[in-house]
Amino acid sequence: MATHVADGSERANIRLVPNSLDLEDRVRLLRFMLLMRGVEDRAMHLYRQGKVPGSFYDGYGQEAVSAGAAYALGPADRLCVLHRDLAAHLVRGASVARILGQYMGRCRGVTPRRDANVHIGDRELGCVGMVSMLPDMMLVATGMAMAFKLRDEARCALTWVGDGATSRGDFHEALNWAGVQRLPVVFVLENNQYAYSTPTERQFAVDPVQRATTYGFPGITVDGNDPEAMFEVTRRARERALAGDGPTLIEALTMRMHGHAAHDDMRYVPPELLAKWRERDPIALQEGRLTDEGVDVAALRAEVTREIEAATEQALAMPMPDPATARQGVFAVGEAQPLGDGRAPWSGFHPEAPHA
């Protein structure tokens, strides 16, 4: 298998066609991707208006990676979600208004008054808030999986990691411990071709997905722009984890279509490379499939737009935090509370529901 194919021409043709998604599932996958792209586009406008502090990071063109993977997880599974994986929060049940409020640092954001921007984590939905030092969340997910194993619980942990973070030591620490202990954890390697401005061919001599076998478990490469393939490969990895067979490293081939952040004009990326990946846009792919099935995609887009418009008004109406409360909630008081369960909309978790 070839490595470092930036335009996806050789390895991105690996596609797993699932038999477990009904039409409603496939529509939901598109809806979550449309929501992610629309919310981030709105947040970028708010950033340019000075309403979002700091810089702004998005996952334009990578929506399938988080939507498909998160859709395969059960309610008791736990997620460590990164800054380009907003669809995972939406799948788990986070409201658009609270997410937009989070970006703006409002009191009713996902982490009220204590953080802002992309550091989103809703403990009530089983989503752990990310830290900026990547890939530290791999160690958190591995630790949660260790707890599940010790308690003999039938659930798994999942986290995402960028290709640039594979060069750090904690990437290897997480893989090693997960492999040695055969932990129920799934690592999604979001290979978007660039670590900030460094292309993959200048990052590593061996494709990171191949490192999984050296730690005793499989590494699988999948088309990260195909939400249905992302769902299926994650579903199989979750089944493997729950069966006691250990972790899986999934390499999702995709492309970062915007700069590292709002301040980055990404002039270092060849225009022809972006053009090739633009032809493989994940939303356009899923819209084409569903149009062939008779789905009114235009109506779905309009519905998503209305939801984002209403949520924006709600978020802008949220109050700013009172500086006098800055020291509140810094330290835990009383007994630690477990993470809550998130929404798990896949029809396979609800066999009693009618299928489309």
C-alpha distance (Angstrom), angle and dihedral (degrees) to the residues before:
residue distance angle dihedral
M1 . . .
A2 3.79 . .
T3 3.78 121.1 .
H4 3.79 136.6 -142.6
V5 3.81 96.0 18.6
A6 3.78 97.7 169.1
D7 3.80 97.0 -171.9
G8 3.81 93.0 49.2
S9 3.80 91.8 -124.8
E10 3.79 97.1 133.0
R11 3.78 110.5 27.8
A12 3.79 102.2 25.8
N13 3.81 90.3 72.5
I14 3.81 88.2 78.3
R15 3.77 100.1 109.6
L16 3.77 128.7 169.9
V17 3.77 112.9 -155.6
P18 3.81 108.5 -153.6
N19 3.79 125.8 -146.3
S20 3.79 93.1 -163.9
L21 3.81 100.8 72.8
D22 3.78 117.8 88.6
L23 3.79 122.6 -158.8
E24 3.81 93.5 -92.4
D25 3.80 89.6 53.5
R26 3.78 91.1 51.9
V27 3.80 91.2 49.3
R28 3.80 90.6 49.6
L29 3.79 90.5 52.9
L30 3.79 89.8 54.8
R31 3.79 91.3 45.8
F32 3.80 92.8 53.3
M33 3.81 90.7 49.3
L34 3.81 91.8 48.6
L35 3.79 89.9 48.8
M36 3.79 92.3 50.2
R37 3.79 93.5 49.7
G38 3.79 93.1 43.6
V39 3.81 94.9 47.0
E40 3.79 92.4 48.7
D41 3.78 91.6 47.2
R42 3.81 89.8 52.2
A43 3.79 91.2 46.2
M44 3.80 90.0 52.0
H45 3.80 89.5 55.1
L46 3.80 90.0 49.3
Y47 3.80 89.0 49.6
R48 3.79 91.0 53.8
Q49 3.80 88.5 50.3
G50 3.79 89.6 56.5
K51 3.80 94.6 -109.8
V52 3.83 97.1 114.0
P53 3.82 114.2 65.5
G54 3.79 123.0 -136.8
S55 3.79 118.1 5.4
F56 3.79 127.7 -42.3
Y57 3.80 130.0 -118.5
D58 3.78 127.2 -169.4
G59 3.79 141.8 176.1
Y60 3.79 100.7 -133.8
G61 3.80 107.9 168.5
Q62 3.81 93.1 13.5
E63 3.81 98.6 77.7
A64 3.81 94.7 115.7
V65 3.80 93.4 60.3
S66 3.80 95.5 65.0
A67 3.81 98.3 28.5
G68 3.80 94.7 52.4
A69 3.80 96.7 41.7
A70 3.80 96.5 45.4
Y71 3.81 91.1 46.7
A72 3.83 89.8 63.8
L73 3.82 94.4 57.3
G74 3.78 127.7 98.8
P75 3.81 124.9 -128.2
A76 3.82 94.3 -101.4
D77 3.81 94.2 48.5
R78 3.80 116.7 102.9
L79 3.80 129.2 -132.9
C80 3.79 135.0 -157.3
V81 3.79 101.3 -160.0
L82 3.81 123.8 -161.9
H83 3.79 132.9 -151.2
R84 3.81 97.7 -89.0
D85 3.80 95.6 46.2
L86 3.80 104.2 76.3
A87 3.81 93.2 140.6
A88 3.81 88.9 70.3
H89 3.81 90.4 63.5
L90 3.78 90.1 48.9
V91 3.79 92.9 49.5
R92 3.80 90.4 51.2
G93 3.80 91.8 53.2
A94 3.82 107.9 -94.8
S95 3.82 110.7 153.5
V96 3.79 120.6 -119.5
A97 3.82 91.8 -129.8
R98 3.80 92.8 55.3
I99 3.81 91.4 47.2
L100 3.80 91.8 52.3
G101 3.78 88.9 45.5
Q102 3.80 88.2 52.3
Y103 3.79 92.0 54.4
M104 3.79 89.3 53.8
G105 3.81 96.0 44.3
R106 3.82 93.6 -117.1
C107 3.79 125.0 163.7
R108 3.79 94.7 -109.2
G109 3.79 97.2 47.7
V110 3.80 121.3 121.4
T111 3.82 91.6 -87.3
P112 3.81 98.8 31.2
R113 3.81 114.1 -136.8
R114 3.82 94.0 -25.4
D115 3.77 103.7 86.4
A116 3.76 141.3 -1.9
N117 3.76 144.4 -163.0
V118 3.83 116.8 32.4
H119 3.82 98.0 -14.4
I120 3.78 92.0 104.6
G121 3.78 123.9 160.2
D122 3.79 126.5 152.6
R123 3.79 108.0 -164.8
E124 3.80 90.8 -170.2
L125 3.81 89.2 62.7
G126 3.80 96.7 44.7
C127 3.82 94.0 -104.6
V128 3.81 117.1 133.5
G129 3.80 115.9 -145.3
M130 3.78 113.3 -112.2
V131 3.77 128.7 -122.9
S132 3.80 122.6 -146.1
M133 3.81 95.9 -121.8
L134 3.78 100.7 91.8
P135 2.99 134.5 -123.9
D136 3.81 92.0 16.6
M137 3.80 90.7 110.2
M138 3.81 88.8 67.0
L139 3.79 87.9 66.4
V140 3.81 90.9 48.1
A141 3.81 91.5 51.4
T142 3.80 90.4 46.8
G143 3.79 90.0 51.3
M144 3.79 92.3 50.9
A145 3.79 90.1 48.9
M146 3.80 89.2 51.7
A147 3.80 89.0 54.4
F148 3.81 91.0 50.0
K149 3.79 90.1 52.2
L150 3.81 94.1 47.8
R151 3.82 90.5 49.4
D152 3.81 92.0 44.4
E153 3.80 91.5 -124.9
A154 3.79 121.3 163.1
R155 3.79 98.8 -130.2
C156 3.77 139.4 91.3
A157 3.79 142.3 -142.6
L158 3.79 124.8 -128.8
T159 3.77 133.4 -169.0
W160 3.77 138.7 171.0
V161 3.80 126.4 -130.8
G162 3.79 132.6 -175.2
D163 3.78 124.8 -124.1
G164 3.81 91.4 -112.8
A165 3.79 92.3 58.0
T166 3.81 91.1 59.4
S167 3.81 87.9 79.4
R168 3.79 92.5 66.0
G169 3.78 126.5 91.1
D170 3.79 96.5 -122.3
F171 3.82 89.1 62.5
H172 3.79 88.1 62.7
E173 3.80 93.9 41.1
A174 3.79 91.0 55.9
L175 3.81 93.5 46.8
N176 3.79 92.5 46.8
W177 3.80 96.3 49.9
A178 3.79 92.8 42.9
G179 3.80 90.3 51.0
V180 3.80 96.2 45.0
Q181 3.80 92.7 48.6
R182 3.84 95.3 36.6
L183 3.78 89.3 -129.6
P184 3.81 126.0 -169.5
V185 3.79 96.0 -113.9
V186 3.80 133.9 125.2
F187 3.81 120.8 -153.6
V188 3.81 116.3 -160.1
L189 3.79 110.8 -159.4
E190 3.80 105.4 -155.6
N191 3.79 100.6 -154.0
N192 3.80 101.8 -168.8
Q193 3.83 93.3 163.0
Y194 3.80 98.2 -112.4
A195 3.81 136.4 66.9
Y196 3.78 94.7 -154.9
S197 3.84 97.4 -58.1
T198 3.82 98.7 -17.0
P199 3.83 114.7 100.9
T200 3.78 119.2 -139.8
E201 3.81 94.8 -108.3
R202 3.81 88.5 63.5
Q203 3.81 94.2 45.5
F204 3.78 104.4 59.5
A205 3.79 141.9 3.3
V206 3.81 94.1 -145.4
D207 3.78 124.3 47.8
P208 3.84 105.3 -105.6
V209 3.80 92.7 -131.5
Q210 3.81 88.1 66.8
R211 3.79 89.7 60.8
A212 3.79 91.1 71.8
T213 3.81 93.0 74.2
T214 3.81 90.7 54.5
Y215 3.80 87.3 60.6
G216 3.78 93.2 47.9
F217 3.80 106.2 -100.0
P218 3.82 138.4 84.5
G219 3.78 127.6 -82.7
I220 3.80 116.4 -157.8
T221 3.81 128.9 -167.8
V222 3.80 117.5 -148.3
D223 3.80 138.4 170.9
G224 3.79 101.1 -91.6
N225 3.80 91.4 -163.9
D226 3.80 92.1 62.6
P227 3.82 110.5 81.2
E228 3.79 93.7 -167.1
A229 3.80 92.5 52.4
M230 3.80 89.6 47.0
F231 3.79 89.7 52.3
E232 3.78 94.4 48.5
V233 3.79 97.8 47.1
T234 3.81 90.3 47.4
R235 3.79 92.1 47.1
R236 3.79 89.9 54.7
A237 3.82 91.9 46.2
R238 3.81 89.9 50.9
E239 3.80 91.5 50.2
R240 3.77 89.2 50.3
A241 3.80 91.4 50.3
L242 3.81 93.8 48.7
A243 3.81 90.4 48.7
G244 3.81 89.4 60.1
D245 3.79 95.0 -109.2
G246 3.78 94.7 123.6
P247 3.80 138.0 -124.3
T248 3.79 133.6 -21.0
L249 3.80 130.4 -152.8
I250 3.81 111.6 -147.0
E251 3.78 117.5 -165.5
A252 3.81 108.7 -155.2
L253 3.79 109.9 -162.6
T254 3.78 110.4 -146.0
M255 3.80 141.3 129.5
R256 3.78 133.2 -112.0
M257 3.80 99.2 -128.8
H258 3.80 95.9 -174.9
G259 3.79 130.2 48.1
H260 3.77 122.4 -79.6
A261 3.80 85.8 -93.4
A262 3.79 138.3 -15.2
H263 3.79 91.8 -77.3
D264 3.83 93.6 56.3
D265 3.82 118.1 89.8
M266 3.85 90.6 -171.4
R267 3.79 92.7 -140.6
Y268 3.80 86.7 156.1
V269 3.83 91.3 72.1
P270 3.83 114.7 88.2
P271 3.83 109.7 -117.3
E272 3.79 91.3 -134.6
L273 3.81 90.2 58.5
L274 3.79 91.5 54.4
A275 3.80 89.8 47.0
K276 3.81 91.5 55.4
W277 3.79 92.9 50.4
R278 3.80 92.2 43.9
E279 3.80 86.9 64.2
R280 3.81 87.9 59.7
D281 3.79 98.0 50.4
P282 3.84 108.2 161.0
I283 3.80 94.9 -138.4
A284 3.80 92.9 49.5
L285 3.81 89.2 48.9
Q286 3.79 93.7 53.9
E287 3.80 93.2 41.4
G288 3.79 89.5 54.8
R289 3.79 92.2 51.7
L290 3.79 93.7 48.5
T291 3.79 94.2 44.4
D292 3.80 86.8 57.4
E293 3.83 87.0 53.7
G294 3.80 91.6 53.9
V295 3.81 97.4 -104.0
D296 3.81 116.1 153.1
V297 3.80 96.8 -125.1
A298 3.81 93.5 174.7
A299 3.80 90.6 58.2
L300 3.79 90.3 49.8
R301 3.80 91.1 51.3
A302 3.81 90.3 50.2
E303 3.80 91.1 50.1
V304 3.81 91.3 51.7
T305 3.80 91.3 48.1
R306 3.81 91.4 52.9
E307 3.79 91.2 49.8
I308 3.80 92.1 51.5
E309 3.81 92.2 47.1
A310 3.81 92.0 52.4
A311 3.81 91.9 44.5
T312 3.80 91.5 50.7
E313 3.80 90.9 56.2
Q314 3.81 90.4 49.5
A315 3.80 92.8 48.5
L316 3.81 93.8 48.4
A317 3.80 88.9 51.6
M318 3.81 91.9 55.6
P319 3.82 112.8 106.2
M320 3.78 123.8 -114.0
P321 3.82 115.8 -112.3
D322 3.78 120.4 -90.2
P323 3.85 109.2 -115.5
A324 3.80 88.5 -141.8
T325 3.83 88.8 70.2
A326 3.83 94.6 56.2
R327 3.82 93.5 110.1
Q328 3.79 95.0 47.1
G329 3.79 117.6 104.4
V330 3.80 94.7 11.0
F331 3.81 93.5 121.0
A332 3.78 128.2 38.0
V333 3.78 115.6 -106.4
G334 3.79 121.6 -158.4
E335 3.78 126.4 -11.3
A336 3.78 119.1 -12.4
Q337 3.78 113.3 -105.5
P338 3.82 120.8 -138.4
L339 3.77 121.5 -116.9
G340 3.77 114.7 -92.6
D341 3.78 127.7 -120.9
G342 3.79 120.7 -95.7
R343 3.75 131.6 -142.1
A344 3.81 115.3 -81.4
P345 3.82 106.3 -166.6
W346 3.82 99.4 174.3
S347 3.80 109.8 122.1
G348 3.80 89.9 -132.5
F349 3.80 88.5 72.0
H350 3.81 90.2 52.0
P351 3.80 106.0 46.9
E352 3.80 91.4 162.4
A353 3.81 91.7 62.9
P354 3.82 117.5 96.0
H355 3.80 113.9 -103.8
A356 3.77 125.5 -134.7
